[in-house]
């Protein structure tokens, strides 16, 4: 059981939030939290999986593979998963092809070196990777080909956006479009500069929404990530947001944008100026963004990556309308127990009193705010909800705020058979034990937090 004091920022947040009424705990009503969207539970029997393949701040000769079920708490899947047979591997971009393989394309040299090639490798399982080839980008007087990014268009065509410079000015980059001309991804169209973005832009990442192409690209002079749109992949793009338009700051690069289950858009980017890796969310189609936050656990370790999102089979499920007791994943004699309305984690054994066993038994029901999620009811008919970031049981007052406070999404736990419970209206915040109390907190990326937030649905004590 962890007994160390919380970090000052966490303690200050909890102290400030403690004075808010429960109805103020709807996401977006407290300053500095994630936004206004709610989490979304995957359908029964399925799970969302996000994968990244970053190179390391300490080593640009290999890449790790990480995965996450919430796009925030990334866990190491395989260290040094791929090391190319020669050269380096930087700025790896990953996607899953229709043939079932995962592919990465990457910069083959360090930032100081001239490089006319980009590398390719593939994997069937995201763990074991095979080198395919280094491709020489056919541009006259090419000096550097950097930061290739996959883009799969709505017609299924596979493209790579690569930043290139020529020998007459080796540090002025222009984004070029390469389109695969075979399904094996071994032949490519002639490079064509993306119209409208212009020179001295690097790390151009594109997403398509409806019929519009949205480009996020680093202005190499200003060191800001800019934004523009076009009606065609090749352009012309109109850059409409420059400078610190989103509040992300300068010396930011390597943007990658993905849509979350809740419909929000999340951008990840490398804060190479301060050594952090950040994410930021938009709930209004890229117009405004939340304050950037460092990714827990991997910030400072991971460098320049892209993200793929998949729906996979499996994922944790609980039997609804069944009574269960919930055991700590890392303290096997400690169970959820309601004590004076608050949810705590005392020792419960066969020798415990009948009252203690009853207070440690709950009915699992469909989530009050999302039927694919879960809510938990005690013997008196009260529901587990968060209140000032504490877990407690209260009578359902019928409000939407209460329903959201009392709804939790099941995510995969740290140990086999265990489950983590993400707050419905605080996406990225999990129920965890801390000093024998159950509270809702944001992961810090450590294994300890994952263990403290993992629980096993056990046979009911009563």
ChimeraX attribute file (.defattr): number of C-alpha atoms within 10 A of each C-alpha:
attribute: neighborCount
match mode: 1-to-1
recipient: residues
	/A:1	15
	/A:2	12
	/A:3	8
	/A:4	8
	/A:5	10
	/A:6	12
	/A:7	9
	/A:8	9
	/A:9	9
	/A:10	13
	/A:11	12
	/A:12	12
	/A:13	15
	/A:14	16
	/A:15	13
	/A:16	12
	/A:17	18
	/A:18	14
	/A:19	10
	/A:20	14
	/A:21	10
	/A:22	17
	/A:23	15
	/A:24	15
	/A:25	21
	/A:26	20
	/A:27	20
	/A:28	16
	/A:29	13
	/A:30	14
	/A:31	10
	/A:32	12
	/A:33	14
	/A:34	22
	/A:35	23
	/A:36	19
	/A:37	19
	/A:38	21
	/A:39	25
	/A:40	19
	/A:41	23
	/A:42	18
	/A:43	15
	/A:44	15
	/A:45	11
	/A:46	15
	/A:47	21
	/A:48	21
	/A:49	17
	/A:50	20
	/A:51	24
	/A:52	27
	/A:53	31
	/A:54	26
	/A:55	27
	/A:56	20
	/A:57	15
	/A:58	11
	/A:59	15
	/A:60	20
	/A:61	20
	/A:62	19
	/A:63	27
	/A:64	20
	/A:65	21
	/A:66	22
	/A:67	22
	/A:68	19
	/A:69	20
	/A:70	20
	/A:71	24
	/A:72	22
	/A:73	21
	/A:74	22
	/A:75	19
	/A:76	14
	/A:77	16
	/A:78	16
	/A:79	13
	/A:80	16
	/A:81	16
	/A:82	25
	/A:83	19
	/A:84	20
	/A:85	10
	/A:86	10
	/A:87	15
	/A:88	19
	/A:89	26
	/A:90	30
	/A:91	25
	/A:92	27
	/A:93	26
	/A:94	27
	/A:95	22
	/A:96	19
	/A:97	16
	/A:98	9
	/A:99	9
	/A:100	10
	/A:101	13
	/A:102	19
	/A:103	23
	/A:104	24
	/A:105	27
	/A:106	27
	/A:107	29
	/A:108	30
	/A:109	23
	/A:110	15
	/A:111	11
	/A:112	7
	/A:113	10
	/A:114	18
	/A:115	21
	/A:116	23
	/A:117	21
	/A:118	24
	/A:119	23
	/A:120	24
	/A:121	19
	/A:122	22
	/A:123	17
	/A:124	14
	/A:125	10
	/A:126	23
	/A:127	17
	/A:128	12
	/A:129	18
	/A:130	16
	/A:131	16
	/A:132	16
	/A:133	15
	/A:134	19
	/A:135	16
	/A:136	13
	/A:137	20
	/A:138	13
	/A:139	17
	/A:140	8
	/A:141	12
	/A:142	20
	/A:143	21
	/A:144	29
	/A:145	27
	/A:146	28
	/A:147	28
	/A:148	31
	/A:149	28
	/A:150	25
	/A:151	23
	/A:152	17
	/A:153	14
	/A:154	11
	/A:155	6
	/A:156	10
	/A:157	13
	/A:158	20
	/A:159	21
	/A:160	22
	/A:161	25
	/A:162	30
	/A:163	25
	/A:164	29
	/A:165	25
	/A:166	19
	/A:167	13
	/A:168	10
	/A:169	10
	/A:170	14
	/A:171	14
	/A:172	18
	/A:173	24
	/A:174	22
	/A:175	29
	/A:176	22
	/A:177	22
	/A:178	21
	/A:179	20
	/A:180	16
	/A:181	14
	/A:182	12
	/A:183	12
	/A:184	9
	/A:185	15
	/A:186	12
	/A:187	13
	/A:188	18
	/A:189	13
	/A:190	14
	/A:191	18
	/A:192	14
	/A:193	20
	/A:194	21
	/A:195	19
	/A:196	15
	/A:197	25
	/A:198	16
	/A:199	18
	/A:200	19
	/A:201	24
	/A:202	29
	/A:203	28
	/A:204	28
	/A:205	25
	/A:206	24
	/A:207	19
	/A:208	18
	/A:209	10
	/A:210	8
	/A:211	11
	/A:212	13
	/A:213	19
	/A:214	23
	/A:215	26
	/A:216	26
	/A:217	25
	/A:218	25
	/A:219	26
	/A:220	19
	/A:221	10
	/A:222	16
	/A:223	18
	/A:224	23
	/A:225	30
	/A:226	23
	/A:227	25
	/A:228	19
	/A:229	22
	/A:230	19
	/A:231	15
	/A:232	15
	/A:233	22
	/A:234	15
	/A:235	16
	/A:236	16
	/A:237	21
	/A:238	16
	/A:239	18
	/A:240	10
	/A:241	14
	/A:242	15
	/A:243	16
	/A:244	14
	/A:245	16
	/A:246	21
	/A:247	14
	/A:248	21
	/A:249	15
	/A:250	18
	/A:251	18
	/A:252	23
	/A:253	26
	/A:254	25
	/A:255	25
	/A:256	25
	/A:257	22
	/A:258	19
	/A:259	16
	/A:260	17
	/A:261	16
	/A:262	13
	/A:263	16
	/A:264	19
	/A:265	18
	/A:266	19
	/A:267	21
	/A:268	25
	/A:269	25
	/A:270	24
	/A:271	24
	/A:272	17
	/A:273	12
	/A:274	11
	/A:275	15
	/A:276	20
	/A:277	24
	/A:278	22
	/A:279	23
	/A:280	23
	/A:281	26
	/A:282	22
	/A:283	17
	/A:284	12
	/A:285	12
	/A:286	15
	/A:287	10
	/A:288	14
	/A:289	22
	/A:290	19
	/A:291	17
	/A:292	20
	/A:293	18
	/A:294	20
	/A:295	23
	/A:296	18
	/A:297	18
	/A:298	23
	/A:299	18
	/A:300	20
	/A:301	15
	/A:302	25
	/A:303	29
	/A:304	26
	/A:305	25
	/A:306	26
	/A:307	20
	/A:308	20
	/A:309	20
	/A:310	12
	/A:311	13
	/A:312	12
	/A:313	12
	/A:314	12
	/A:315	19
	/A:316	17
	/A:317	21
	/A:318	16
	/A:319	13
	/A:320	16
	/A:321	13
	/A:322	12
	/A:323	21
	/A:324	22
	/A:325	23
	/A:326	23
	/A:327	25
	/A:328	25
	/A:329	25
	/A:330	19
	/A:331	15
	/A:332	12
	/A:333	13
	/A:334	20
	/A:335	29
	/A:336	25
	/A:337	28
	/A:338	22
	/A:339	15
	/A:340	10
	/A:341	16
	/A:342	20
	/A:343	25
	/A:344	24
	/A:345	24
	/A:346	20
	/A:347	16
	/A:348	19
	/A:349	13
	/A:350	8
	/A:351	8
	/A:352	12
	/A:353	11
	/A:354	12
	/A:355	9
	/A:356	19
	/A:357	19
	/A:358	18
	/A:359	22
	/A:360	28
	/A:361	25
	/A:362	29
	/A:363	19
	/A:364	20
	/A:365	20
	/A:366	18
	/A:367	21
	/A:368	22
	/A:369	21
	/A:370	18
	/A:371	14
	/A:372	18
	/A:373	27
	/A:374	24
	/A:375	25
	/A:376	25
	/A:377	22
	/A:378	22
	/A:379	13
	/A:380	10
	/A:381	14
	/A:382	17
	/A:383	27
	/A:384	27
	/A:385	30
	/A:386	28
	/A:387	24
	/A:388	22
	/A:389	22
	/A:390	21
	/A:391	25
	/A:392	23
	/A:393	24
	/A:394	20
	/A:395	14
	/A:396	16
	/A:397	10
	/A:398	9
	/A:399	9
	/A:400	13
	/A:401	17
	/A:402	24
	/A:403	20
	/A:404	26
	/A:405	27
	/A:406	28
	/A:407	29
	/A:408	34
	/A:409	24
	/A:410	22
	/A:411	23
	/A:412	21
	/A:413	21
	/A:414	21
	/A:415	14
	/A:416	10
	/A:417	14
	/A:418	23
	/A:419	25
	/A:420	24
	/A:421	23
	/A:422	26
	/A:423	26
	/A:424	28
	/A:425	27
	/A:426	26
	/A:427	23
	/A:428	20
	/A:429	20
	/A:430	28
	/A:431	24
	/A:432	26
	/A:433	25
	/A:434	21
	/A:435	13
	/A:436	18
	/A:437	16
	/A:438	24
	/A:439	24
	/A:440	24
	/A:441	22
	/A:442	19
	/A:443	22
	/A:444	16
	/A:445	17
	/A:446	14
	/A:447	13
	/A:448	15
	/A:449	19
	/A:450	23
	/A:451	21
	/A:452	23
	/A:453	28
	/A:454	28
	/A:455	30
	/A:456	21
	/A:457	20
	/A:458	15
	/A:459	13
	/A:460	16
	/A:461	21
	/A:462	15
